[in-house]
């Protein structure tokens, strides 16, 4: 893997995972309010929840960005290591050729001598490390996608519990319903906190929740 290949992969991951993936990019405040009953869309808790989710999701994206940078650094280190080992092998081969010439001359005088052992470049180890890094990144993407799907389901369930307000009258007889709604909003915020809590599981990640 060349340096340009690593940079290209990093650019692709960054564009795919992080470009236009903030919470406001996916849903603006107006659209978010429309998820709630009309008589609660202007409630302060709704905007507070929206801002809270925006910050939490930004933290998740920052974790993904750090994981991409980490994987890129690891790939660069493996590339440098491979180049050093290749250079070492070339030097060893040159030295072996010179030694073989001397050995052939010495064999005429002292008889057959054991040939020096050549160093084998562990290219398999480099490929294996890159494959493991890629698998970790794919697992991260799948886990983030699962978190997003679970968050969506739980939000829909809670909003569904509140949907009866769209068809009922918000009169004095229903004053106790306000506390219930606020309690559901609090539960919704706790659910979102749990679903988008930043972790250090690595990329790759495509977490676009």
Residue, then its C-alpha position, 0 to 999 in steps of 0.5 A: x500500500x502506497x502513501x497516496x493510497x492511504x491518503x485516498x482511503x482517508x479522504x474517502x472515509x472522511x467524506x463518507x462518514x463525516x461530510x454533511x453528517x451533523x445533526x442539523x444537516x440531517x434534521x433542522x429544528x423545524x422538522x424536529x419540532x414537527x415530530x411532536x404534537x402541535x401543542x407541544x412543538x414550541x415547548x422549551x424542552x423540545x429545543x433543549x432536546x434538539x440542542x442536546x442531541x446536536x452536541x452529543x452527535x458532534x461528540x460521536x463524529x469527533x470520535x469517528x474522526x479520531x479513529x480515522x486519523x488513528x488508522x491512517x497513522x497506523x497504516x503510515x507506520x506499517x508502510x514505513x516499516x515495510x520500506x525499512x525492511x525492504x531496504x534491509x533485505x536489499x542490503x542483506x542480499x548485496x552483502x550475501x552476494x559479496x560474501x558468496x563470492x568470498x565463500x567460493x574462493x575460500x571453499x577452494x582452500x578450506x572446503x565447503x562452508x555453510x551458506x548464510x541465512x537470508x532474511x525473509x521480509x514479513x510482508x504477510x504480517x503487514x497485509x494481515x495488520x492492514x486487514x485487521x485494521x479494516x475489519x475493526x473499522x467496518x465493525x465500528x461502522x456497523x455498531x454506529x449504524x445499529x445505535x442509530x437504528x435503535x435510537x430511531x426506533x425508541x424515538x418513534x415509540x416515545x413520540x407515538x405515545x405522545x401522538x394521542x395529544x394530536x387528536x385530543x383537546x388540551x383543556x383544564x381537565x387534562x392539566x395532569x397530562x402536561x407532567x406526563x408529557x414532560x416526563x416522556x420528553x425527559x425519558x426521550x432525552x435519556x434514551x438519546x443520551x444512551x444511544x449517542x454516547x461517544x465511545x472509543x470503539x474505532x471507525x469506521x463507524x459509518x455512524x450517520x445518526 
